[in-house]
Amino acid sequence: MKKILILTNPYSGKKKGKKILDDILDIFSDIPYDVIHTTHKNHPYEIVKEMIIEDYSGICMIGGDGTMHEVINGMLSRTDKKQLPLGLIPGGTGNSFMHDMNCLNPIHAAKQIIKLNSRKIDLIKIKTNDNTYFSFNVAGWGMPPDINILAEKMRWLGPQRYNIASLIEIMKFRKRQCSLTMNGGDIADDYSFVLCCNTINTGKGMKIAPKAKIDDGLIDVVSVKKTSRLKLFKLFPAIFSGNHVNDPVVNYNQVHSITIKPDINSPLIVDGEILGETPCEMTIMPQILEVFN
């Protein structure tokens, strides 16, 4: 039997990676494995891009959405184009993907992985002027990257920093003129944000795209036109239930591709990380990635 490669990020979430590793190793007792502790940003990307893939039957990650993003992009950057099934044991702050998989308990996730059952999921391919990225969760423009940049400066607040940063950005009420191209048409307007989703959940329990499925071959695009501060404040709590999509200021589209061209180029947020900037084109890649489930 080939080995499972276990990558653990000791810095994910509240630095709980080591404890989770200690808790789950007994579960892997009947399967050969190697453990690598990642030490720096992009380390998972580097490992997976250069590893001898034939030595392993799969890759298991202990971490959050950022760790999985790095592993996916490392694997899809391999020159030999070879892939392995991936399994995520939740150890991050938001764990958006594992919300969609209905598997937030690390022990339960490990027990699922050792069954070696797998399924195919979609990815979103994001082309910018300088690079190409692959998203399994969500890519966004407008308020979301601004919120993330601000939240990173408030890490001492813990998971609530995203909610607080969201409220601060609503108060700033910035103008964001942008043109969207999707479903064969162009729409130009002043937007608060545009989120292109592969999963229902993003952030910590926000059901941004309640109709999304990780294997339906569609990008769920949630765009909110600029409205009053009061409306945004009222809309914000509804994001946690998914009821925001019923509000007239929210446009919800399911597409195969979308182009985002704002008047002023600005950062993108991809799977919780600030990566690249507009203009960009996003295209769905149906069932291109295999994950343990």
C-alpha positions in Angstrom: 0.0 0.0 0.0 1.3 3.4 -0.9 1.7 6.1 1.8 -0.4 9.1 2.6 1.4 12.4 2.8 0.3 14.4 5.9 1.0 18.1 5.7 0.4 20.0 8.9 0.3 23.8 9.2 1.1 24.6 12.9 0.1 28.2 12.3 -3.5 27.7 11.0 -6.4 28.9 13.1 -5.1 29.3 16.7 -2.0 27.3 16.2 -3.8 24.1 16.9 -2.2 22.0 14.1 0.1 20.1 16.5 -2.7 19.0 18.8 -4.9 17.9 15.9 -1.9 15.9 14.5 -1.5 14.1 17.8 -5.2 13.4 18.0 -5.5 11.8 14.5 -2.3 9.8 14.1 -3.8 6.7 15.8 -6.5 6.8 13.2 -3.8 6.4 10.5 -2.1 3.5 12.3 -3.2 1.0 9.6 -2.0 3.2 6.7 1.6 4.0 6.0 2.2 7.8 6.1 4.8 10.5 6.1 4.4 13.7 8.1 5.8 17.1 7.0 5.4 20.2 9.1 5.2 23.3 6.9 7.4 26.1 8.1 6.5 29.2 5.9 4.0 30.7 3.6 3.8 28.8 0.2 5.6 25.8 1.7 2.7 23.4 0.9 2.7 24.8 -2.6 6.5 24.1 -2.9 6.2 20.6 -1.4 3.4 19.4 -3.7 4.8 20.9 -6.8 8.1 19.1 -6.5 7.3 15.9 -4.6 7.7 12.4 -6.0 4.1 11.8 -6.6 4.4 8.1 -7.4 5.3 7.4 -3.7 1.9 8.3 -2.4 -1.8 7.5 -2.8 -3.1 10.8 -1.5 -2.3 14.0 0.4 -3.9 14.9 3.8 -3.7 18.4 5.1 -4.2 19.7 8.6 -5.0 23.4 8.3 -7.5 25.8 6.8 -8.7 26.9 3.4 -5.4 28.7 2.8 -3.4 25.5 3.2 -5.7 23.7 0.8 -5.4 26.5 -1.7 -1.6 26.2 -1.7 -1.7 22.5 -2.1 -4.2 22.7 -5.0 -2.2 25.3 -6.8 1.1 23.5 -6.2 -0.4 20.3 -7.7 -1.9 22.0 -10.8 1.5 23.7 -11.3 3.3 20.4 -11.7 5.1 20.0 -15.0 4.1 16.3 -15.2 0.4 17.3 -14.7 -0.1 14.3 -12.2 -2.6 14.6 -9.4 -3.5 12.8 -6.2 -6.7 12.8 -4.1 -6.7 15.5 -1.4 -8.2 15.3 2.1 -8.5 18.3 4.5 -8.7 18.0 8.2 -10.1 21.3 9.5 -7.7 23.3 11.6 -8.2 26.8 10.3 -10.2 29.8 11.3 -13.1 29.6 8.8 -12.9 26.1 7.4 -15.4 27.2 4.6 -14.8 24.1 2.4 -15.4 21.7 5.3 -18.6 23.5 6.1 -19.8 22.5 2.6 -18.5 18.9 3.2 -20.5 18.9 6.5 -17.3 17.7 8.3 -16.0 20.2 10.8 -14.7 17.7 13.3 -11.0 16.8 12.8 -11.5 13.2 14.1 -14.4 12.6 11.8 -12.5 14.1 8.8 -9.5 11.8 9.5 -11.8 8.7 9.7 -13.4 9.6 6.4 -10.0 10.1 4.7 -8.7 6.6 5.7 -11.6 5.0 3.9 -9.9 6.3 0.7 -13.3 7.0 -1.0 -13.1 10.0 -3.3 -15.2 12.3 -5.5 -14.5 14.9 -8.1 -15.1 18.7 -7.6 -14.9 21.8 -9.7 -12.3 24.6 -9.5 -12.4 28.2 -10.7 -9.5 29.2 -13.0 -8.6 32.8 -12.5 -6.5 34.6 -15.1 -5.0 38.0 -14.3 -2.5 40.1 -16.1 0.4 38.6 -14.2 -0.6 35.1 -13.1 -3.1 32.2 -13.1 -4.7 30.9 -9.8 -7.1 28.1 -9.0 -9.9 28.6 -6.5 -11.8 25.8 -4.8 -13.8 28.1 -2.5 -14.4 31.8 -3.5 -12.8 34.6 -5.4 -13.9 38.2 -4.8 -13.5 41.8 -5.7 -14.6 45.0 -4.0 -15.3 45.0 -0.2 -14.1 41.4 0.5 -10.3 42.0 -0.3 -10.5 45.3 1.6 -12.1 43.5 4.5 -9.4 40.8 4.5 -6.6 43.4 4.4 -8.1 45.2 7.3 -8.8 42.0 9.3 -5.2 40.9 9.0 -4.2 44.0 10.9 -6.6 43.0 13.7 -5.6 39.3 14.2 -5.6 39.9 17.9 -9.4 40.0 17.8 -9.6 36.4 16.7 -12.3 35.1 14.3 -14.5 38.1 15.0 -12.0 40.4 13.3 -13.7 39.6 9.9 -17.1 40.7 11.2 -15.7 43.9 12.7 -13.6 44.7 9.6 -16.8 44.2 7.5 -18.7 46.8 9.5 -15.8 49.2 9.2 -15.7 48.8 5.4 -19.4 49.4 5.2 -18.9 52.7 7.0 -16.2 53.7 4.5 -18.8 53.4 1.7 -16.2 53.5 -1.1 -17.2 54.0 -4.8 -16.4 51.0 -7.0 -17.4 51.3 -10.6 -17.0 48.1 -12.5 -18.0 46.2 -15.7 -19.0 42.5 -15.5 -19.2 40.3 -18.5 -21.2 37.1 -18.1 -23.9 35.1 -19.9 -23.0 36.9 -23.1 -23.7 40.4 -21.8 -21.9 43.4 -20.1 -23.2 45.0 -17.0 -21.6 48.2 -15.8 -22.5 49.7 -12.4 -21.3 50.8 -9.0 -20.8 47.7 -6.9 -20.2 47.1 -3.2 -18.7 43.7 -4.1 -18.7 40.7 -6.5 -18.1 37.2 -5.2 -17.5 34.2 -7.5 -18.2 31.1 -5.5 -17.7 27.4 -5.8 -18.9 26.7 -2.3 -21.9 27.8 -0.3 -19.8 29.0 2.6 -17.1 31.5 2.9 -15.4 33.3 5.8 -16.7 31.9 9.1 -20.2 30.6 8.5 -21.3 33.0 5.8 -23.6 31.3 3.4 -22.7 33.7 0.5 -23.9 31.4 -2.3 -26.7 29.2 -1.0 -27.3 27.5 -4.4 -23.7 26.6 -5.0 -22.6 23.0 -5.4 -18.9 22.0 -5.6 -19.5 19.7 -8.6 -22.2 21.3 -10.8 -19.9 22.9 -13.4 -21.1 26.4 -12.5 -19.7 29.6 -10.8 -22.2 31.2 -8.5 -21.8 34.9 -8.9 -23.1 37.1 -6.1 -23.0 40.8 -6.9 -24.3 43.6 -4.7 -24.8 47.0 -6.3 -23.9 50.0 -4.2 -26.7 51.0 -1.8 -27.1 52.9 1.4 -25.0 52.2 4.5 -28.2 51.4 6.3 -29.2 48.8 3.7 -25.7 47.1 3.9 -25.9 47.0 7.7 -29.3 45.3 7.5 -28.1 43.0 4.7 -25.0 41.8 6.6 -26.7 39.5 9.2 -28.7 37.8 6.4 -25.4 36.5 4.9 -25.1 34.0 7.7 -28.5 32.3 6.7 -28.3 32.9 3.0 -31.4 35.0 3.0 -29.5 38.0 1.6 -30.0 36.6 -2.0 -33.7 37.5 -1.7 -32.9 41.2 -1.4 -33.4 43.4 -4.5 -29.9 44.8 -4.3 -28.4 41.3 -4.6 -27.9 39.8 -8.0 -27.3 36.0 -8.2 -26.1 34.4 -11.4 -24.8 30.9 -12.2 -22.3 31.1 -15.1 -19.5 29.2 -16.7 -17.3 32.3 -16.9 -17.1 35.9 -15.8 -14.8 38.9 -16.6 -14.4 41.6 -14.0 -13.1 45.0 -15.2 -13.3 47.9 -12.7 -12.5 51.5 -13.7 -9.6 51.3 -11.2 -7.7 48.0 -10.9 -7.7 46.7 -7.4 -6.8 43.5 -5.4 -8.6 40.2 -5.6 -9.2 37.8 -2.7 -8.9 34.1 -3.6 -9.7 31.4 -1.0 -9.0 33.9 1.8 -5.7 35.2 0.4 -5.0 38.5 -1.4 -3.8 37.3 -4.8 -3.5 39.2 -8.1 -5.7 42.1 -9.2 -8.2 43.1 -11.7 -8.9 42.9 -14.6 -9.5 39.2 -14.5 -11.3 36.4 -16.2 -12.7 33.4 -14.2 -13.7 30.1 -15.8 -15.1 27.0 -14.2 -13.1 23.8 -14.6 -15.7 21.0 -14.1 -14.7 18.1 -11.8 -11.0 18.6 -12.3 -9.9 17.8 -8.7 -10.3 14.6 -6.7 -10.9 14.8 -2.9 -11.5 12.3 -0.2 -15.0 12.3 1.2 
